[in-house]
Amino acid sequence: MSDRDALRERRRVLLLFAISVLPPFLLLVALGLVALRNDEAALTYVEQERARQAAEKARGRLLAALERAEASVFAAFTPSAIEALEAGGPQAEATARALRDEHPLAAALFVLDGGGHVLWPAPDLPFLDPVGVPVPNERFAVSEGQDFRRLAELQALYDRAVVDQRGGQNERAARALRVVCEDPEATPTLAARAAFRLAECLLAQGRQEEARRAYARAAAAEEAVRDDELGRPLRSEAREAIVRLANEAGRREEAVRALNEFAQALLGGGLRGDLREDEWFAAVARAAALARGLEEGELARRLGQRSEQLREVLRWTRLVEREAEALLLQALRSPGEPRTHVVAGRPPTLLSCKARGEDGRPRLIGFRMDPERLARDVLTPVCAELSTNEGATVAVLDAGGEVRAHGAADEAVDLAGGTAVKLEPLPWEVRAVRPTAALEQARRNRLLLYGSLIVLSLASALVGAAATIRYVSRSLELARMKSDFLSNITHELKTPLTSIKMYGEMIAAGRLRSDEKRQEYASHIVREGDRLQKLIENVLDFARQDSGQHDYVLAEEDVADTVREAIDLFRLSAKARGFDLYVDLPPVGALPPVDLDRDAIVRSVLNLLSNAVKYSTDRRYIKVTVRREDRALIAVAVEDRGIGIAAEDLDKIFERFYRAGDELTRGVSGAGLGLALVDHIVRAHHGQIQVESQRGQGSVFTILLPIVEDYREQWPPPEDPDPAQEEEATERAGSA
């Protein structure tokens, strides 16, 4: 069978195997993937349903905790506490502070009447009511007994001074303004305006001390006065200017005194008629800046603190006013029950209100929840308890996804996934997250199961394919080797038979006239007969080896003597072919004996010598060496300088029927059985055969045979003593 036919046969077998195995395998993989996906979906659904149930239960528990907290706060709103808040003043402040201290959840309180008007908080504002503020800006305010004509002249003089001031004529404007502000016929408003403008003109001329006195005259006005152009509050700005001038002049004590008077007027309501809300906060901010510049830290802190407190009260009051209608409508739906109201914003404001009217006066009481307290003191304990009992992490998240409360032991809890439900009426949501360890373990188990089945199926298919290919390849290779063997053995048998027949016919025909020729032809017939006999013996040995019927008779033999017998049989053939045969053998008895079958070892050595002859070209050199390799082995080496063996063939040359695939080897006749027989014989003797070869340099085949165990430590063994000498020595010892 040719290599092309063998390759075609392999492909055909592999294709048949693939057609029979691949469709069921692919179907198994597809079914496994579908089952894995279905199991994954089922596990996910079960975990989500458990998380949803945990979230629903958590929502109920959290709302119940919220209701208890609200009821606790509303219990503190006794009729006496409500009356105190309605009354206002220090008693209301003390009552509100006591309620907040007792119930930290209530960050701020409120009380509304039935019409939605705020009864508490009612701040005492140190500035004008922002709605309907009258602006004292009249041009004439004539009191009884005043001269109308003189007042008109003073007003005209003031108007010309204002024009001169705008034109940069500050000195002339200052003379006119001084006349106006010092004239007793001028109204307080006109006098204050003239004094303020006089101070500005004097400052422009660098006359700070005179300007300070003019500002003091404006600040001492008996009523609120505003600028006639921009409507600025003159009394407040004059006080502030006095502080600045004293500070710039280096008179710190005077500046601090003036600043304290200015701050007292701002905080105590002394300038309530002068300032609107925005003007008051701006004036307080400037006064605090002046205090910091004068290193009056306590005054600056007091101003800032009062400003922030008032801002917070105003924000809270206006929020309640804005939401009053919604709060009242909500309370009417469930009178006497706490209702949570959410005011939109960032963050949203949480209000809790309740309607009361035991005394016949309808009231709506409530408070603003502190979201941090609510999360920490009310929601977090419930989340922790649920997380422990439900086997799921329960958390409360706001609209932005920020965690408000959770029951996990680890602060860096991962709340990705899970199931969320709204925590109405709070603007938050409850999220329950089941631990992923169990789900991941179930996923891994199923993935491992289905993956193992698929991998096992694939491995089985691959192993089957590999075994099939190997079996087919081996069968094809064996068929090829047997075909080569039959071809080679036929040729090997035919060659000596042809020679024997030819020489026999010549002798039988009597064509030989000399005895020398007849002797020569007879020698050829004998040599070819030996060759034929050797070939037949190899074939028979191979047949016995293949059937397991070959038995070797082992006996203690001298290896050197056995090898010498093989060399004697081979020497004539080597000489006839022109080979130089070198022998390095120790004397008989120099080496320990080996258990061997003498005929089998002789055939093995002859096979190696025959191969050395066949695979040598022009360098006809053979060397045989017998030596002790170590304490347990004796080595028989056959060395030649022939064509050598390629590295890729070294592991295969001892296989049956194998012959190297190059042209030099293929050109040498042979059946491919010699080395296989040698290997079999050596292994039957519990030895091994080694080969060292280099292409084009020759080969060395070494047979290693084990020494008889009794002779490994000492050889030769000690001689047995002579019995007569032992008896004589015993008699001598007795006589002594």
DRENBA-993992 format. One record per residue (C-alpha): x, y, z. Coordinates in Angstrom, 1 decimal. Each point is the difference from the previous one (the first is absolute). Layout:
<pts>
        x        y        z
        X        Y        Z
...
</pts>
This chain:
<pts>
        x        y        z
      0.0      0.0      0.0
      1.4      3.4     -1.1
      0.3      3.0      2.3
     -2.7      1.8     -2.1
     -2.4     -2.9      0.4
      0.7     -0.1      3.8
     -0.7      3.7      0.3
     -3.2     -0.3     -2.0
     -1.1     -2.9      2.2
      0.7      2.1      3.2
     -2.1      2.9     -1.3
     -2.9     -2.3     -0.9
      0.0     -1.6      3.4
      0.2      3.4      1.8
     -2.8      1.4     -2.1
     -2.2     -3.0      0.8
      0.8      0.4      3.7
     -0.8      3.8     -0.1
     -3.3     -0.6     -1.7
     -1.0     -2.6      2.6
      1.2      1.8      3.1
     -0.2      3.8     -0.6
     -3.8      0.4     -0.4
     -0.8     -1.7      3.3
      2.7      1.9      1.7
     -1.1      3.4     -1.3
     -3.6     -0.8      1.0
      1.2     -0.9      3.5
      1.9      3.3      0.2
     -3.0      2.0     -1.2
     -2.3     -1.7      2.5
      2.5      0.6      2.8
      0.2      3.7     -0.8
     -3.8      0.3     -0.1
     -0.4     -1.9      3.3
      2.7      2.2      1.5
     -1.7      3.2     -1.1
     -3.4     -1.2      1.3
      1.5     -0.9      3.3
      1.7      3.4      0.2
     -3.3      1.7     -0.7
     -1.8     -2.1      2.6
      2.6      0.6      2.7
     -0.1      3.8     -0.7
     -3.8      0.1      0.2
     -0.1     -1.9      3.3
      2.7      2.4      1.5
     -1.9      3.1     -1.3
     -3.3     -1.3      1.4
      1.6     -0.6      3.4
      1.6      3.5     -0.1
     -3.4      1.6     -1.0
     -1.7     -1.8      3.0
      2.7      1.2      2.3
     -0.4      3.6     -1.3
     -3.8     -0.1      0.4
      0.4     -1.2      3.6
      2.7      2.6      0.7
     -2.3      2.8     -1.4
     -2.7     -0.9      2.5
      2.4     -0.2      2.9
      1.6      3.3     -0.9
     -3.3      1.9     -0.3
     -1.2     -1.5      3.3
      3.2      1.3      1.6
     -0.5      3.4     -1.6
     -3.6      0.2      1.3
      1.2     -0.8      3.6
      2.7      2.7     -0.3
     -2.6      2.6     -1.2
     -2.5     -1.0      2.8
      2.8      0.5      2.6
      0.6      3.5     -1.2
     -3.6      1.0     -0.3
     -0.6     -1.3      3.6
      2.2      2.9      1.1
     -2.3      2.6     -1.6
     -2.2      0.5      3.1
     -2.6      2.8      0.1
      2.3      2.0      2.3
      2.9     -0.4     -2.4
     -2.1      1.1     -3.0
     -1.3      3.1      2.0
      3.6      0.9      0.9
      1.0     -0.2     -3.7
     -2.9      2.1     -1.0
      0.8      2.7      2.6
      3.5      0.4     -1.4
      2.9      1.7      1.8
      2.6     -1.6      2.2
     -2.4     -2.5      1.4
     -0.8     -1.3     -3.5
      3.7     -0.2     -0.8
      0.6     -2.0      3.2
     -2.9     -2.4     -0.7
      1.2     -0.6     -3.6
      3.5     -0.6      1.2
     -1.2     -2.5      2.7
     -2.1     -1.9     -2.6
      2.9     -0.3     -2.4
      2.4     -1.1      2.7
     -2.4     -2.7      1.1
     -0.7     -1.1     -3.5
      3.0      0.5     -2.3
     -1.9     -1.3     -3.0
     -2.0      3.4      0.0
      2.5      2.4     -1.5
     -2.5      2.9      0.0
     -3.7      0.5      1.2
     -3.0      1.8     -1.5
     -3.5      0.8      1.0
     -2.7      1.3     -2.5
     -3.5      1.3      0.8
     -3.0     -1.2     -1.9
      0.5      2.6     -2.7
      3.5     -1.1     -0.8
      1.8      2.9      1.8
      3.2     -0.7      1.8
     -0.2      0.3      3.7
      3.4     -1.4      0.6
      2.7      0.7     -0.9
     -0.7      3.8      0.1
      3.5      1.7     -0.1
      0.4      3.6      1.3
      1.6      1.4     -3.2
      2.6      2.7      0.4
     -0.9      1.4     -3.4
     -3.0      1.3     -1.9
     -2.9     -2.3     -1.0
      0.9     -0.7     -3.7
     -3.7      0.5     -1.0
     -1.3      3.6     -0.3
      3.0      1.8      1.5
     -0.6      3.8      0.0
      3.1      1.8     -1.2
      0.6      3.3      1.8
      0.9      2.0     -3.1
     -2.3      3.0      0.1
      1.4      3.3     -1.3
     -1.9      2.2      2.4
     -1.2     -0.8      3.5
     -1.1      3.2      1.5
     -0.9      0.0      3.7
     -2.1      2.6      1.8
      1.8      3.3      0.5
      2.6     -0.5     -2.8
      0.6      2.6     -2.6
     -1.0     -1.5     -3.4
      1.9      2.6     -1.9
      3.2     -0.6      1.8
     -0.4     -3.8     -0.3
     -0.4      0.4     -3.8
      3.2      2.1     -0.1
      1.9     -2.7      1.9
     -1.3     -2.6     -2.3
      1.1      2.0     -3.1
      3.4      0.6      1.6
      0.4     -3.8      0.6
     -1.0     -0.8     -3.6
      2.7      2.4     -1.3
      2.5     -1.6      2.3
     -0.8     -3.4     -1.3
      0.6      1.3     -3.6
      3.4      1.5      1.1
      1.0     -3.3      1.6
     -0.7     -1.9     -3.1
      2.1      2.6     -2.0
      2.9     -0.5      2.4
     -0.4      3.4      1.7
      0.3     -1.6      3.4
      1.1      3.2      1.9
     -2.9      2.1     -1.2
     -2.4     -2.9      0.5
      1.3     -0.4      3.6
     -0.6      3.7      0.9
     -3.6     -0.3     -1.2
     -0.6     -3.3      1.7
      1.4      1.3      3.3
     -2.5      2.8     -0.1
     -2.9     -2.4     -0.7
      0.9     -2.5      2.8
      0.6      2.7      2.6
     -3.1      2.0     -0.7
     -2.7     -0.6      2.7
     -2.7      0.5     -2.6
      1.1     -3.2     -1.9
     -2.1     -3.1      0.4
      1.7     -3.0      1.7
      0.0     -1.9     -3.2
      1.6      2.9     -2.0
      2.5      0.7      2.7
      1.1     -3.7      0.1
      0.4     -0.2     -3.8
      1.9      3.3      0.0
      2.3     -1.2      2.8
      0.7     -3.4     -1.8
      0.9      1.8     -3.3
      2.1      2.6      1.9
      2.0     -2.9      1.4
      0.6     -1.4     -3.5
      1.1      3.4     -1.3
      2.4      0.4      2.9
      1.5     -3.4     -0.5
      0.6      0.9     -3.6
      2.0      3.0      1.3
      1.9     -2.2      2.4
     -1.5      1.6      3.1
     -0.7     -3.3      1.9
     -0.7      1.5      3.4
     -2.6      2.4     -1.2
     -1.5     -2.8     -2.1
     -0.2     -2.2      3.1
     -2.0      2.7      1.8
     -2.3      0.4     -2.9
     -0.6     -3.7     -0.1
     -0.8      0.1      3.7
     -2.6      2.7     -0.6
     -1.6     -2.2     -2.7
      0.1     -3.1      2.3
     -1.7      2.0      2.8
     -3.2      0.6     -2.1
     -3.1     -0.6      2.0
     -1.7     -2.0     -2.7
      0.9     -2.4     -2.9
      1.4      1.9     -2.9
      0.9     -1.3     -3.5
      2.0      1.6     -2.8
     -2.1      2.0     -2.4
      1.6     -1.6     -3.1
      0.8     -3.6      0.7
     -2.1     -0.5      3.2
      3.0     -1.0      2.1
     -0.6     -0.3      3.8
      2.0      3.0      1.2
      0.0     -0.6      3.7
      1.5     -3.5     -0.4
      2.6      1.1     -2.6
      0.9      3.0      2.1
      0.7     -2.2      3.1
      2.1     -2.4     -2.2
      1.9      3.0     -1.5
      0.9      1.3      3.5
      1.5     -3.4      0.9
      2.1     -0.1     -3.2
      1.3      3.6      0.5
      1.0     -0.7      3.6
      1.8     -3.1     -1.1
      1.8      1.7     -2.8
      1.0      2.8      2.3
      1.6     -2.5      2.4
     -2.4      0.6      2.8
     -0.8     -3.6      0.8
     -1.8      0.5      3.3
     -2.3      2.5     -1.6
     -0.6     -2.3     -3.0
     -0.8     -3.0      2.3
     -2.4      2.1      2.0
     -1.7      1.3     -3.2
     -0.1     -3.6     -1.4
     -1.7     -1.3      3.2
     -2.6      2.7     -0.2
     -0.6     -0.8     -3.6
     -0.3     -3.8      0.7
     -2.3      0.6      2.9
     -2.3      2.1     -2.2
      0.0     -2.7     -2.7
     -0.7     -3.0      2.4
     -2.3      1.9      2.4
     -2.3      1.4     -2.6
      1.2      3.6      0.4
      0.2      0.2     -3.8
     -3.2     -2.0     -0.7
     -1.7      2.9     -1.8
      3.1      0.7     -2.2
      0.9     -3.4     -1.5
     -1.8     -2.5     -2.2
      0.9     -3.7      0.4
      2.7     -0.1     -2.6
      1.5      3.3      1.2
      0.0     -1.3      3.6
      1.9     -3.2     -0.9
      2.5      2.0     -2.1
      0.5      2.5      2.8
      0.6     -2.8      2.5
      2.5     -1.7     -2.4
      1.9      3.4     -0.3
     -0.1      0.5      3.8
      1.5     -3.5      0.5
      2.7      0.8     -2.5
      0.9      3.2      1.9
      0.0     -2.0      3.3
      2.5     -2.5     -1.5
      2.1      2.9     -1.3
      0.1      1.5      3.5
      0.7     -3.5      1.5
     -3.3      0.0      1.8
     -0.6     -3.8     -0.6
     -2.7     -0.4      2.6
     -2.1      2.8     -1.5
      0.6     -1.4     -3.5
     -1.1     -3.4      1.1
     -3.1      1.4      1.7
     -1.0      1.9     -3.1
      0.5     -3.0     -2.3
     -1.8     -2.4      2.4
     -3.0      2.4      0.3
     -0.1      0.4     -3.8
      0.0     -3.8     -0.6
     -2.6     -0.6      2.7
     -2.3      2.6     -1.5
      0.5     -1.4     -3.5
     -0.9     -3.5      1.2
     -3.1      1.3      1.8
     -1.1      1.9     -3.1
      0.5     -3.0     -2.3
     -1.9     -2.2      2.4
     -2.8      2.5      0.5
     -0.4      0.6     -3.7
      0.1     -3.7     -0.8
     -2.9     -0.6      2.5
     -1.9      3.0     -1.4
      0.4     -1.3     -3.6
     -1.1     -3.6      1.0
     -2.7      1.1      2.4
     -2.9     -0.7     -2.4
      1.3     -3.5     -0.9
      0.7     -0.8      3.7
     -3.6      1.0      1.0
     -1.6     -2.0     -2.8
      2.1     -3.0      0.9
     -1.0      0.3      3.7
     -3.7      0.3     -0.9
      0.2     -3.4     -1.8
      1.1     -1.7      3.2
     -0.8      2.1      3.1
      2.1     -0.9      3.0
      2.4     -2.3     -1.8
      3.6      0.9     -0.8
      0.6      0.7     -3.7
      3.4      0.2     -1.7
      0.3      2.8     -2.6
      2.9      0.2     -2.4
      1.1      3.5     -1.3
      1.8     -0.4     -3.3
      3.5      1.3     -0.1
      3.6     -1.2      0.1
      0.0     -1.6      2.5
     -3.8     -0.2      0.6
     -1.3      1.3      3.3
     -1.9     -2.5      2.1
     -3.0      1.4      2.0
     -2.2     -1.8      2.4
     -3.3      1.6      1.0
     -3.1     -0.7      2.1
     -3.3      1.8      0.5
     -1.1      0.9      3.6
     -2.9      1.9      1.4
     -0.8     -1.2      3.5
     -0.7      3.6      1.2
     -2.3      0.8     -2.9
      2.7      1.8     -1.9
      1.2     -1.9     -3.0
      3.8     -0.3     -0.2
      2.4     -1.7     -2.2
      3.2     -1.0      1.8
      3.0     -1.6     -1.5
      3.8     -0.2     -0.3
      2.8     -0.3     -2.5
      1.7     -3.4      0.2
      3.8     -0.1      0.2
      0.8     -2.4     -2.8
      3.3     -1.0      1.6
     -1.7     -0.8      3.3
     -2.8     -1.8     -1.8
      2.5     -2.2     -1.8
      2.3     -0.6      2.9
     -2.4     -0.4      2.9
     -3.2     -1.3     -1.6
      0.8     -1.8     -3.3
      3.5     -1.5      0.6
     -1.0     -2.2      3.0
     -2.9     -1.4     -2.0
      2.3     -0.7     -3.0
      2.5     -1.7      2.2
     -2.6     -2.2      1.6
     -1.5     -1.0     -3.3
      3.4     -0.6     -1.6
      0.8     -2.4      2.8
     -3.3     -1.9     -0.1
     -0.9      0.0     -3.7
      3.4     -1.1     -1.4
      0.1      3.1     -2.2
      1.6      3.4      0.2
     -2.7      2.6      0.5
      0.8      3.7     -0.8
     -1.9      3.3     -0.5
      1.2      2.1     -2.9
     -1.0      3.5     -1.0
     -1.0      1.1     -3.5
      3.7      0.6     -0.9
      1.0     -3.5      0.9
      1.8      1.1      3.2
     -0.3     -2.5      2.9
     -2.0      1.5      2.9
     -0.1     -3.1      2.2
      1.1     -3.6     -0.3
      0.3     -3.0      2.2
      3.3     -1.5     -1.4
      2.9     -0.5      2.3
      2.4      1.3     -2.7
     -0.2      3.8     -0.6
      1.0     -0.5     -3.6
     -3.0     -2.1     -0.8
     -0.7     -0.8     -3.6
     -3.6      0.7     -0.8
      0.1     -0.6     -3.7
     -2.9     -2.0     -1.3
     -2.6     -1.2      2.5
     -3.6      1.0      0.1
     -1.3      3.5      1.0
     -3.5      1.2      1.1
     -1.1      3.5      0.7
      0.0      1.1      3.7
     -3.0      2.3     -0.4
     -0.8      2.5      1.3
      3.8      0.6      0.4
      1.7      0.9     -3.2
      2.4     -3.0      0.4
      0.0     -3.7     -1.0
      0.7     -3.2      1.8
      2.4     -2.4     -1.7
      0.6     -3.6      1.0
      3.1     -1.7     -1.3
      0.4     -3.8      0.4
      3.5     -1.2      0.6
      1.6     -1.0     -3.3
      2.1     -2.8      1.5
     -2.7     -2.6     -0.1
     -1.1      1.0     -3.5
      3.5      0.1     -1.2
      0.7     -3.4      1.5
     -3.1     -1.5     -1.7
      1.0      1.6     -3.2
      3.5     -1.4      0.3
     -1.3     -3.5      0.9
     -2.3     -0.1     -3.1
      2.7      1.5     -2.2
      2.4     -2.6      1.3
     -2.6     -2.8     -0.5
     -0.9      0.9     -3.6
      3.5      1.0     -0.8
      1.3     -3.3      1.3
     -2.6     -1.9     -2.1
      1.0      2.0     -3.1
      3.7     -0.3      0.6
     -0.4     -3.7      0.7
     -2.0     -0.5     -3.2
      2.6      2.0     -1.9
      2.8     -1.9      1.6
     -1.7     -3.3     -0.8
     -0.5      1.1     -3.6
      3.6      1.1     -0.3
      1.4     -3.1      1.7
     -2.2     -2.1     -2.3
      1.2      1.9     -3.0
      3.6     -0.2      1.1
     -0.3     -3.8      0.7
     -1.7     -0.5     -3.4
      2.6      1.9     -1.8
      2.8     -1.7      1.9
     -1.6     -3.4     -0.6
     -0.5      0.7     -3.7
      3.5      1.5     -0.3
      1.5     -3.0      1.8
     -1.9     -2.4     -2.1
      1.0      1.8     -3.2
      3.6      0.2      1.2
      0.0     -3.7      0.9
     -1.5     -0.8     -3.4
      2.7      2.0     -1.7
      2.7     -1.6      2.1
     -1.3     -3.4     -0.6
     -0.2      0.8     -3.7
      3.6      1.2      0.1
      0.9     -3.1      2.0
     -1.5     -2.4     -2.5
      1.7      1.9     -2.8
      3.4      0.0      1.8
     -0.2     -3.5      1.3
     -1.0     -1.3     -3.5
      3.0      1.8     -1.4
      2.2     -1.2      2.8
     -1.1     -3.6     -0.6
      0.2      0.2     -3.7
      3.6      1.3     -0.2
      1.7     -2.9      1.8
     -2.3     -2.6     -1.7
      0.9      1.4     -3.4
      3.7     -0.2      0.8
     -0.3     -3.6      1.4
     -2.0     -1.0     -3.1
      2.5      1.5     -2.4
      3.1     -1.5      1.6
     -1.7     -3.3      0.5
     -1.0     -0.2     -3.7
      3.5      0.8     -1.1
      1.4     -2.7      2.2
     -2.7     -2.5     -1.1
      0.6      0.8     -3.7
      3.7     -0.9      0.4
      1.2      3.2     -1.6
      2.7      0.4      2.6
      3.3     -1.3     -1.1
      2.1      0.7      3.1
     -0.4     -1.0      3.5
      0.7      3.5      1.2
     -3.1      1.4     -1.8
     -2.1     -2.9      1.3
      1.3      0.8      3.5
     -0.7      3.7     -0.4
     -3.6     -0.6     -1.2
     -0.6     -2.4      2.8
      1.2      2.6      2.5
     -2.4      2.5     -1.6
     -2.8     -2.4      0.4
      0.9     -0.6      3.6
      0.2      3.7      0.8
     -3.3      0.8     -1.7
     -1.6     -2.9      1.8
      1.3      1.4      3.3
     -1.4      3.4     -0.9
     -3.3     -1.6     -0.9
      0.0     -2.0      3.3
      0.7      3.2      2.0
     -2.8      1.8     -1.7
     -2.4     -2.9      0.6
      1.1     -0.1      3.7
     -0.7      3.7      0.4
     -3.5     -0.4     -1.5
     -0.7     -3.0      2.3
      1.3      1.9      3.0
     -2.3      2.9     -1.0
     -2.9     -2.4     -0.3
      0.7     -1.6      3.4
      0.5      3.5      1.5
     -3.3      1.3     -1.4
     -1.9     -3.1      1.3
      1.7      0.1      3.4
      1.3     -3.6     -0.3
      3.7      0.9      0.1
      1.7     -1.3      3.2
      3.6      0.7      0.8
      2.1     -2.4      2.1
      2.1      2.2      2.3
      3.3     -1.2      1.6
      3.0      1.6      1.5
      2.3      0.8     -2.9
      3.1      2.1     -0.7
     -1.1      2.9     -2.2
      3.4      0.5     -1.5
      0.2     -3.7     -1.0
     -3.6      0.2     -1.5
      0.9      3.1     -2.1
      3.3     -1.7     -1.1
     -2.1     -2.8     -1.4
     -2.1      2.4     -2.0
      3.2      1.8     -1.3
      1.5     -3.4     -1.1
     -3.2     -0.7     -2.0
      0.1      3.5     -1.5
      3.8      0.4     -0.6
      0.1     -1.8     -3.4
     -2.9      2.0     -1.4
      1.6      3.3      1.2
      3.3     -0.9     -1.6
     -1.7     -1.0     -3.2
     -1.7      3.4     -0.2
      3.2      1.9      0.8
     -1.0      1.2      3.5
      2.6      0.7      2.7
     -1.3     -1.7      3.1
      1.4      1.3      3.4
     -0.7     -2.0      3.1
      0.4      1.2      3.6
     -0.9     -3.0      2.2
      1.2     -0.7      3.5
      1.3     -3.5      0.8
     -2.4     -2.7      0.8
     -0.9      0.1      3.7
      1.0      3.6      0.4
     -3.6      1.2      0.1
     -2.8     -1.3      2.3
     -2.4     -2.4     -1.7
     -3.4      0.9     -1.4
     -3.2     -2.0     -0.2
     -0.5     -0.3     -3.8
     -1.1     -2.3     -2.8
      3.3     -0.4     -1.9
     -1.5     -0.6     -3.4
     -2.4      3.0      0.3
      2.8      2.4      1.0
      2.2     -1.4     -2.8
     -2.8      0.7     -2.5
     -0.5      3.5      1.4
      3.7      0.9     -0.4
      0.0     -1.5     -3.5
     -3.0      2.1     -0.9
      1.8      3.2      1.2
      3.2     -1.1     -1.9
     -2.1     -0.7     -3.1
     -1.6      3.4      0.2
      3.4      1.7      0.4
      1.1     -1.7     -3.2
     -3.2      0.8     -2.0
     -0.1      3.7      1.0
      3.7      0.8     -0.5
      1.2      1.5     -3.2
      3.7      0.8     -0.7
      1.1      0.0      3.6
      0.1     -3.7      0.8
      0.7      0.1      3.7
     -1.7     -2.0      2.8
      1.0     -0.2      3.6
     -1.4     -2.3      2.7
      0.6      0.8      3.7
     -1.0     -1.9      3.1
      0.4      1.9      3.4
     -1.5      0.3      3.4
     -2.3      3.1      0.0
     -0.5      0.2      3.8
     -0.5     -2.3      2.9
     -3.1     -1.6     -1.5
      0.3      0.1     -3.8
      2.3     -1.3     -2.7
      0.0      1.8     -3.4
      0.5     -1.4     -3.5
      0.6      2.8     -2.5
      0.1     -0.3     -3.8
      1.4      3.1     -1.7
      0.1      0.8     -3.7
      0.7      3.0     -2.2
     -2.8     -0.4     -2.4
     -2.8      2.3     -1.2
     -1.4      0.5      3.5
     -3.6      0.5      1.1
     -2.0      3.2     -0.1
     -1.1      1.4      3.4
     -3.7     -0.3     -0.8
      0.4     -3.7     -0.7
      1.9     -1.0      3.2
     -3.2     -0.7      2.0
     -1.5     -2.1     -2.7
      2.7     -2.3     -1.3
     -0.8     -2.7      2.5
     -3.6     -0.3     -1.3
     -0.9     -2.9     -2.1
      0.1      0.5     -3.8
      1.3      3.6      0.5
      2.6      1.2     -2.3
      1.3      3.6     -0.2
     -1.5      2.0     -2.8
      3.1      1.5     -1.7
      1.4     -1.2     -3.3
      3.2     -1.4      1.5
     -1.9     -2.3      2.3
     -2.7     -1.0     -2.5
      2.8     -1.0     -2.4
      1.2     -2.8      2.4
     -1.9     -3.3     -0.1
     -1.6     -1.2      3.2
     -3.3     -1.0      1.6
      0.0      2.4      2.9
      0.1     -2.8      2.6
      3.6     -0.1      1.2
      0.0      2.8      2.6
     -3.5     -0.9      1.1
      1.2     -3.5      0.8
      3.1      1.3      1.8
     -2.2      2.3      2.1
     -2.3     -2.9      0.9
      2.8     -2.3      0.9
      1.8      2.6      2.2
     -3.2      0.9      1.8
     -0.7     -3.7      0.6
      3.4     -0.1      1.8
     -1.1      3.0      2.2
      2.4      2.2     -1.8
     -0.2      3.0     -2.4
      1.5      1.1     -3.3
      1.2      3.5     -0.7
      1.0      1.8     -3.1
      2.1      3.0     -0.7
      0.2      1.2     -3.5
      0.8      3.1     -2.1
     -1.0      0.3     -3.6
      3.0     -0.8     -2.3
      2.3     -0.8      3.0
     -1.1     -3.5      0.9
     -1.8     -1.7      2.9
      0.7     -1.7      3.3
     -2.5     -2.7      1.2
      0.5     -1.0      3.7
     -1.6     -3.1      1.6
     -0.2      0.3      3.8
     -0.4     -3.3      1.9
     -0.5     -0.4      3.8
      2.7     -1.8      1.9
     -1.0     -2.9      2.2
     -0.9      1.6      3.3
      2.3     -2.3      2.1
      3.0      1.2     -1.9
     -0.6      3.8     -0.1
      1.8      0.9      3.2
      3.1     -2.3     -0.4
      1.5     -1.7     -3.0
      1.7     -2.4     -0.2
     -1.4     -1.6      3.2
      2.4     -1.2      2.7
      1.3     -3.6     -0.6
     -1.3     -2.8      2.2
      2.8     -1.1      2.5
      1.6     -3.5     -0.5
     -1.6     -2.5      2.4
      3.4     -1.7      0.8
      1.6      3.3      0.9
     -3.0      0.9      2.2
      0.4     -3.4      1.8
      3.8      0.5      0.5
     -0.6      3.5      1.4
     -2.6     -1.3      2.4
      2.5     -2.7      1.3
      2.7      2.6      0.5
     -2.3      2.2      2.0
     -1.0     -2.9      2.2
      3.5     -1.1      0.8
      0.9      3.6      0.8
</pts>
